[in-house]
Structure formats: structure tokens, C-alpha cells
């Protein structure tokens, strides 16, 4: 489900030509209600399709592979980093579900 260089199928040669490859994952599209599934999780059922995980899938310059949790509003192409799952409040979930998050 999550993006990976292995998922490029017939376009695998693409990964040979990039220094950094990134992927976006939206767990709501797969009916996942809590994400990540291990440790403290976001309540995806409250966030709906507004949650995205941005991951570095390939980094040829030697840095590690990292990910960041984002609020996403596709209507206006807006991304904002979310607080960690153990720091997000009910007010934050309310803002997200009502799309009132401000830059």
C-alpha cells in the first residue's frame, strides 16, 4: 500500500536517475482507521483524507530515510506538518475535520 521504489513496476529505471525519491501515503484511502499501526497513532477516522505521510524512499546523498506527518487540503494544495500523535488534541482533530487549519 505504501509507496516504495519496488512499486515502480515497468518504470524501475526511474529510480536509477534520481538522487532523492519521495512518496506520499494516504491511509484513509485504504480504510485504515489508526496510523501508524504501531505505537502512538493518529485517528485517521477523524482526519479523513486530510492526513498524508511524506517519506523519503531513496536518498543517494547518504542521509537516512525519514518520514513526516502532514495535514493536507487538496482543494487548495496546502500541506502543514502535524504535531506528533501523542501531542495532537481534540481541538486539532476538530480543526482538521472542519478544514479550518490555518497556515
Buried (B, 14 or more C-beta within 10 A) or exposed (E): EEBBBEEBEEEEEEBEEEEEBEBEBBBBEEEBEBBBEEEEBBBBEBBEEBBBBBBBBBBEEEEEEEBEBBBBBEEEEBBEEBEEBEEBEEEBBEBBBEEEBEE
